[in-house]
Amino acid sequence: MLDLVGNKAIFFMSKYLLFFKNSISEAIVYRSHFFMLLVSQIISVFVFVFLWKAIYAEGNQIGGYSLNDLIVYYILSALLSFVIQGIDVAWRVGDEIRLGNITNFILRPVSHFWSTFWIIAGKAFLNLIVVGIIIIPVFFFYPEFFSGDINAIRLAGFIFSIIGALVIFMEFFYLIGLATFWMGDAKGFNFFVRMIMFFLAGNMIPLDLLPKTLSNINNFLPFKFMAWFPIAIWSGKIKIEAEIFFPVLLWILILGIFIKYIYKKGLEKYEGFGA
C-alpha cells in the first residue's frame, strides 16, 4: 500500500516538475522581459526612497516608521513584486482559455491548475535566485537592511510567509484568469484588480499608515498576505507565533475551494460551445 502511494507521489511530482523546468527555460529565453521587469523594480525603489526622503525632511518619524524603516520596507516590497507579483498568472490562464489551449488539459490526465502552479513556481524560483544575487551587494552598500532582530525563527517565518504569499497570489489571480470563461477576455479586469492589489497588499504604502476604516476592511481580504505580511515579519513588527499563519492557510484553503468550483462551472460553459 505504501509503495503504491509512494509511486503515485513520484509520478505526480515528475509529471509536474517538467512544467517547473520548462518555465525556467522559457524565462531564460525571454530574458529581455525578465531584466526589464527587474530594472523597473529597482527604479521604483529609488523613486519611493527619494519621495520619502523629501517627506522626512519635515520630520523624523511617520506612523512608527523611521526613514530607514521605510527604505528597508520599499526594498523588500520591490523584491517581492519582482519574485511574485511580476508573474501575470491571470494573463496566462486567460490566454489559454481564450485561445482554446485549455482543451489540451481537458483531454489529457494533467491538471491545469497544478501545471500552472508549477510554471509559476519555476518563474518565481528563478526570480528568487536573481534576488539572492542582488542582496549580496545590498549587504555591503546598505547593511541596515539586515539590522534588527533577524534570527533563525524570524527567518523561517519570513520564508514561510513568502511561500504563502506566492500561493495566495497564484490562486487569486488564477481565479481572475478563469473569468475569461464568461468575459471572453479578462485582461482589462485583470489590470484593474492588480492595481487594487498593489495598493491593498502594501506595495505602495505600508498598511499601518492607511486610514483605520480601510485597514479594517482590508483585514477581511487576502491582499495583505501578498506583500505587507512578509515585510512586517522581516521588520519585526509582527511577533512570530504559530497563530499568525492561520489566516494564510485559511485563505489558501478558501481560494482553493473557489478555484475548484469556478473551474468546473467554467468548463461546463466552455464545453457548451463545442470546444
Phi, psi and omega per residue, in radians:
M1 nan -0.817 3.137
L2 -1.122 -0.651 3.118
D3 -1.114 -0.683 -3.136
L4 -1.135 -0.785 3.117
V5 -1.095 -0.744 3.138
G6 -1.098 -0.743 3.131
N7 -1.130 -0.679 3.112
K8 -1.135 -0.705 3.139
A9 -1.133 -0.736 3.125
I10 -1.121 -0.742 3.120
F11 -1.096 -0.741 3.137
F12 -1.054 -0.849 -3.092
M13 -1.177 -0.755 -3.123
S14 -1.123 -0.597 -3.137
K15 -1.169 -0.762 -3.057
Y16 -1.569 -0.356 3.060
L17 -1.146 -0.404 3.067
L18 -1.108 -0.708 3.070
F19 -1.110 -0.670 3.130
F20 -1.056 -0.861 -3.109
K21 -1.182 -0.722 3.126
N22 -1.129 -0.577 3.111
S23 -1.116 -0.740 3.112
I24 -1.124 -0.760 3.133
S25 -1.073 -0.716 3.135
E26 -1.106 -0.725 3.140
A27 -1.140 -0.624 3.129
I28 -1.218 -0.664 3.129
V29 -1.116 -0.795 3.141
Y30 -1.667 0.954 -3.032
R31 -1.268 -0.356 3.120
S32 -1.110 -0.775 3.081
H33 -1.101 -0.710 -3.136
F34 -1.017 -0.852 -3.088
F35 -1.327 -0.520 3.056
M36 -1.119 -0.687 3.088
L37 -1.111 -0.737 3.121
L38 -1.095 -0.817 -3.129
V39 -1.090 -0.706 -3.141
S40 -1.077 -0.650 3.125
Q41 -1.212 -0.663 3.111
I42 -1.135 -0.753 3.118
I43 -1.084 -0.713 -3.129
S44 -1.084 -0.624 3.106
V45 -1.069 -0.828 -3.130
F46 -1.091 -0.687 3.128
V47 -1.075 -0.833 -3.131
F48 -1.154 -0.666 -3.138
V49 -1.110 -0.814 3.128
F50 -1.118 -0.654 3.117
L51 -1.087 -0.853 -3.088
W52 -1.280 -0.470 3.033
K53 -1.114 -0.687 3.098
A54 -1.149 -0.704 3.122
I55 -1.153 -0.728 -3.088
Y56 -1.313 -0.163 3.046
A57 -1.111 -0.344 -3.135
E58 -1.638 -0.143 -3.110
G59 -2.986 2.999 -3.029
N60 -1.682 -0.406 -3.054
Q61 -2.709 2.494 3.123
I62 -2.277 2.117 3.051
G63 0.942 0.629 3.122
G64 1.469 0.065 3.128
Y65 -1.936 2.166 2.973
S66 -1.425 2.974 3.121
L67 -1.061 -0.698 3.110
N68 -1.102 -0.687 3.113
D69 -1.044 -0.742 -3.106
L70 -1.250 -0.610 3.086
I71 -1.092 -0.804 3.088
V72 -1.069 -0.720 -3.125
Y73 -1.025 -0.822 -3.066
Y74 -1.329 -0.457 3.011
I75 -1.121 -0.828 3.124
L76 -1.132 -0.695 3.126
S77 -1.055 -0.778 3.134
A78 -1.142 -0.691 -3.137
L79 -1.161 -0.716 3.100
L80 -1.170 -0.651 3.091
S81 -1.068 -0.693 -3.125
F82 -1.252 -0.805 -3.065
V83 -1.201 -0.743 -2.982
I84 -1.958 -1.027 -2.949
Q85 -1.309 -0.261 3.113
G86 -1.311 -0.145 3.133
I87 -1.619 2.013 -3.056
D88 -1.535 1.557 -3.108
V89 -1.131 -0.846 -3.061
A90 -1.082 -0.664 3.131
W91 -1.068 -0.809 -3.132
R92 -1.108 -0.857 -3.116
V93 -1.101 -0.764 -3.138
G94 -1.067 -0.739 3.135
D95 -1.141 -0.671 -3.133
E96 -1.148 -0.595 3.092
I97 -1.298 -0.841 -3.048
R98 -1.123 -0.654 -3.099
L99 -1.559 -0.038 3.097
G100 1.458 0.100 -3.115
N101 -1.206 -0.322 -3.131
I102 -1.183 -0.305 3.087
T103 -1.007 -0.595 3.133
N104 -1.054 -0.579 -3.132
F105 -1.402 -0.462 3.095
I106 -1.226 -0.629 -3.059
L107 -1.537 -0.290 -3.096
R108 -1.939 2.690 3.129
P109 -1.372 0.913 -3.129
V110 -2.245 2.261 3.138
S111 -1.311 2.212 3.103
H112 -1.122 -0.695 -3.139
F113 -1.097 -0.870 -3.072
W114 -1.209 -0.595 3.074
S115 -1.138 -0.731 3.096
T116 -1.118 -0.726 3.138
F117 -1.017 -0.808 -3.096
W118 -1.281 -0.483 3.018
I119 -1.131 -0.811 3.126
I120 -1.134 -0.711 3.123
A121 -1.079 -0.667 3.116
G122 -1.104 -0.788 3.129
K123 -1.140 -0.730 3.129
A124 -1.126 -0.657 3.133
F125 -1.107 -0.776 3.111
L126 -1.120 -0.752 3.107
N127 -1.056 -0.665 -3.127
L128 -1.163 -0.638 3.087
I129 -1.087 -0.782 3.129
V130 -1.087 -0.736 3.120
V131 -1.085 -0.701 3.105
G132 -1.043 -0.671 3.104
I133 -1.191 -0.668 -3.134
I134 -1.188 -0.614 -3.083
I135 -1.092 -0.513 -3.094
I136 -1.033 -0.922 3.089
P137 -1.156 -0.500 3.095
V138 -1.040 -0.646 3.134
F139 -1.034 -0.643 -3.100
F140 -1.447 -0.696 -3.064
F141 -1.536 -0.423 -3.131
Y142 -2.508 1.238 -3.089
P143 -1.100 -0.330 3.113
E144 -1.053 -0.380 3.131
F145 -1.044 -0.527 -3.088
F146 -1.811 0.125 -3.139
S147 -1.343 2.894 3.139
G148 1.794 -2.994 -3.058
D149 -1.526 1.236 3.109
I150 -1.674 1.706 3.115
N151 -2.015 -3.110 -3.065
A152 -1.076 -0.691 -3.118
I153 -1.175 -0.768 3.135
R154 -1.158 -0.686 3.130
L155 -1.121 -0.727 3.108
A156 -1.112 -0.728 3.090
G157 -1.108 -0.672 3.112
F158 -1.115 -0.793 3.132
I159 -1.092 -0.771 3.128
F160 -1.096 -0.686 -3.137
S161 -1.171 -0.579 3.101
I162 -1.189 -0.749 3.085
I163 -1.057 -0.768 3.094
G164 -1.073 -0.704 3.116
A165 -1.077 -0.738 3.140
L166 -1.118 -0.782 -3.097
V167 -1.156 -0.792 -3.141
I168 -1.122 -0.757 3.109
F169 -1.050 -0.808 -3.106
M170 -1.112 -0.804 -3.119
E171 -1.108 -0.795 -3.080
F172 -1.080 -0.824 -3.081
F173 -1.428 -0.282 2.929
Y174 -1.120 -0.725 3.086
L175 -1.093 -0.722 3.108
I176 -1.078 -0.705 3.108
G177 -1.111 -0.624 3.129
L178 -1.130 -0.338 3.099
A179 -1.060 -0.313 3.110
T180 -1.056 -0.504 3.090
F181 -0.956 -0.606 -3.082
W182 -1.817 -0.532 -3.045
M183 -1.635 -0.268 -3.103
G184 1.442 -0.739 3.075
D185 -2.670 1.962 -3.039
A186 -1.780 0.328 -3.068
K187 -1.129 -0.726 3.117
G188 -1.119 -0.750 3.103
F189 -1.102 -0.715 3.115
N190 -1.057 -0.804 -3.131
F191 -1.085 -0.751 3.134
F192 -1.064 -0.817 -3.116
V193 -1.178 -0.647 3.125
R194 -1.098 -0.658 3.111
M195 -1.130 -0.734 3.093
I196 -1.124 -0.788 3.138
M197 -1.031 -0.762 -3.081
F198 -1.051 -0.613 3.141
F199 -1.381 -0.874 -3.051
L200 -1.338 -0.264 3.061
A201 -1.376 -0.277 3.138
G202 1.670 0.260 3.135
N203 -1.259 -0.639 -3.078
M204 -1.477 -0.656 -3.106
I205 -2.654 2.440 3.110
P206 -0.959 2.378 -3.077
L207 -1.124 -0.356 3.094
D208 -1.117 -0.406 -3.058
L209 -1.637 -0.035 3.119
L210 -1.345 2.740 3.035
P211 -0.981 2.565 -3.044
K212 -1.036 -0.694 -3.127
T213 -1.050 -0.799 3.141
L214 -1.160 -0.664 3.106
S215 -1.104 -0.709 3.130
N216 -1.118 -0.702 3.091
I217 -1.131 -0.725 -3.096
N218 -1.139 -0.419 3.118
N219 -1.138 -0.339 3.131
F220 -1.716 0.190 -3.138
L221 -2.092 2.786 -3.077
P222 -1.493 -0.084 -2.950
F223 -1.080 -0.702 -3.028
K224 -1.106 -0.388 3.130
F225 -1.368 -0.120 -3.133
M226 -1.509 -0.288 -3.128
A227 -2.652 -1.027 -3.021
W228 -1.033 -0.735 -3.071
F229 -1.053 -0.902 3.093
P230 -1.071 -0.671 -3.138
I231 -1.134 -0.731 3.133
A232 -1.118 -0.605 3.093
I233 -1.171 -0.805 3.125
W234 -1.053 -0.737 -3.059
S235 -1.362 -0.122 3.119
G236 1.415 0.252 3.133
K237 -1.434 -0.202 3.074
I238 -2.150 2.254 3.100
K239 -1.292 2.323 -3.088
I240 -1.334 1.873 3.050
E241 -2.442 2.675 -3.066
A242 -0.994 -0.665 -3.030
E243 -1.188 -0.333 -3.136
I244 -1.206 -0.313 -3.131
F245 -1.642 -0.113 3.133
F246 -1.048 -0.785 3.104
P247 -1.066 -0.586 3.104
V248 -1.088 -0.871 3.139
L249 -1.123 -0.638 3.126
L250 -1.130 -0.760 3.121
W251 -1.149 -0.649 3.089
I252 -1.073 -0.732 3.127
L253 -1.175 -0.823 -3.118
I254 -1.065 -0.830 -3.131
L255 -1.129 -0.637 3.111
G256 -1.100 -0.702 3.108
I257 -1.146 -0.760 3.106
F258 -1.071 -0.721 -3.135
I259 -1.055 -0.826 -3.119
K260 -1.034 -0.734 -3.111
Y261 -1.251 -0.856 -3.091
I262 -1.158 -0.667 3.121
Y263 -1.096 -0.740 3.127
K264 -1.098 -0.802 3.129
K265 -1.144 -0.655 3.123
G266 -1.136 -0.712 3.115
L267 -1.141 -0.631 3.099
E268 -1.074 -0.722 3.118
K269 -1.224 -0.722 -3.115
Y270 -1.104 -0.836 -3.126
E271 -1.240 -0.381 3.102
G272 -1.153 -0.375 3.102
F273 -1.589 0.092 3.077
G274 1.424 0.362 -3.134
A275 -1.250 nan nan
